[in-house]
């Protein structure tokens, strides 16, 4: 399978991508994670990307397209891959369709109010990179349950940056829904349930079961 996960910032793409990649043995390709690794290594690309990411802007198409085109040629992508955070513009989508054949694009839909709340709760482990949703009423010190490191908020999760990211999404990424719908590749998933409910609906979609089938049986 060659899959794309679409959806606004904080929709749960990274959370669901990890589950999908594990279940179907796919390479999980997150352009956000790739850029954050460049930032951590202080490469020229990382230094350029840092300012853009912290401002909630997109990194230029030519950089991202080249990065993904190289990445999907790696041996771990032979069994298929899952793109998380790419494409994000029509130019990126058009290039992707030229250098790869995509089987399905899944859009995780979540209302803006829930997104602002999710971003306020998101903390990440600076060491093992796990993502958590914390209870912010319980203080501001949280630790990774896997490696014990103190969790941190992402620099681009400040409320004003989240609002700008949502505007950028609406302007530049939302049109991709029509783009992939027009190619009969799009499926939409309600992302407002629990992590496990959303994952199950995605698995049912791939495995061609109706997620509401069990309810129908009683009728
Ligand atoms: P990126 O890291 O890709 O950010 P994003 O797309 O904005 O998405 P997020 O990582 O913020 O959220 P997510 O949907 O993965 O949600 P998550 O699972 O973490 O990109 C960052 C930046 O890099 C971009 O702004 C841009 O500058 C640059 N960039 C990246 N790709 C680019 C590209 N292709 N072109 C140009 N620039 C690019 O979940 C969020 C929180 O909610 C977590 O705390 C999680 O635990 C919680 N949560 C998840 N699911 C649920 C649920 N069902 N119920 C309750 N809480 C949930």
Boltz pocket constraint, residues with backbone or C-beta under 6 A from the ligand:
constraints:
  - pocket:
      binder: B
      contacts: [[A, 7], [A, 8], [A, 9], [A, 10], [A, 11], [A, 12], [A, 13], [A, 14], [A, 15], [A, 16], [A, 31], [A, 32], [A, 33], [A, 35], [A, 49], [A, 52], [A, 53], [A, 56], [A, 57], [A, 58], [A, 59], [A, 60], [A, 64], [A, 84], [A, 85], [A, 86], [A, 87], [A, 88], [A, 92], [A, 118], [A, 119], [A, 121], [A, 122], [A, 123], [A, 131], [A, 132], [A, 133], [A, 134], [A, 156], [A, 165], [A, 191], [A, 192], [A, 193], [A, 194], [A, 195], [A, 196], [A, 198]]
      max_distance: 6.0
